[in-house]
Amino acid sequence: MEQDRRIFEMQARLCQVLASPKRLEILYTLKDNEMTAGDLAKAVDVTMPNLSQHLSLMKQHGLVESRKEGLNMYYRVASDQILETLASVRKVLIEQLAKQSKLLEQVQ
């Protein structure tokens, strides 16, 4: 039971990290390939200091990994399971929006 509580706490912290739309955008941008920090900052339209903060937090929670090559730092999603989980959540949200839309149509 103590281990379950610890997992619940870790899960809640991870969900807090994922509660940022910009962090979700970063993860989806890295979905297919790794990118340099500079290219990633341009792709998601953030400043380098802001991107650095997001990436640092996501790296700390095991969402992204990095490697240095020359002067560039490359980032990638740490696990395909992260993306699969995010895709599942998106599917649930799309289903909810469709149900809400049908309800609105019935009311009108």
N, C-alpha and C positions, 0 to 999 in steps of 0.2 A: 504494500500500500504506500509506503514511503517513496518507493521508486516511482510509482504512478504520480504522486504529487510533484516530484521533481520534474518528471516529463511534462506535466501540465504547466508548470512554471516556465520551463524552457519553451514550450509551444506558445504560450502567451507572449513571451518576449519576442519570439520569432514573428508572430503575427503583428506585433507592434512595429517591427522593422518593415514588414510588408505593407503597413497601413499608409505608406507614402505613395501617392500616384507617380511621383518622379522616380522612385526606386523601382516600381513595377515597370515603368517605361524603360529604365536602364536594363532590367533583366530581359525584357522582350527584345530590346535592341541587340543584346548579346546572345539571343536565342540560337542563331545559326553559325556564328563564328566569333572568335575573339577579336578585340579591337584595342587600339592604343587609347590611352586616356584622352589624348587630344581629339582623335576622331570621334570617340564616344561623347565627349563634351559637346562637339558640334552637332552630332546626331540627335541628342536629346535637348539641345539648346539650354545649356547651363554653363556657368563660369567654371573654370578649373578648380578654384577653391571649394565651390559648392559640390562639384562632382567628387572631389577628393573626400569630402565629409561623408557623402552617401556611400561611396565605395568602401571607405574605412569601416563604417558600421556594418555594411553587408558582408565584408570580408571577416569581420569579427564574429559574425553569426553563421559563417559557413555557406553563404549564398553565392559568393564569387571567389575566384582564385586569381592570382596574378603571377606574371613572370616578367623578368626584366631582360631586355635584349638591347644591348647598346645603350642609347640614351632613352629608349622608349620602354614604358611599362604597358604590358598587354593584360587585358582582363577577359575573363570568360566565366560562364555560369559553372558553378562547382558541381552540380548534379542535375542530370536530366529529370530526376524526380521532382525537383523544384518546379521546373517548367510544366511537368505533367499535373502537379497539384494546382498551379495557377490556372492552367487550362480547365481543370475540373471546376474550379470556383467560377471562372468566366461562364462556363456552360450553365451553372446553376443561376447565375445572375441573368443570363439571356432568357432562360426559361421563366424566371420571375417577371421580367419585363414583358414577355409575351403574354403571360397570364394577366398582368395589369392592363395591358393594351386591350385584351379581349373584354375585360370587365368594363373598361371605359366605353368600348363600342356598344356594349349591352345597355349601358346607362343612357347613352345618347339616343 
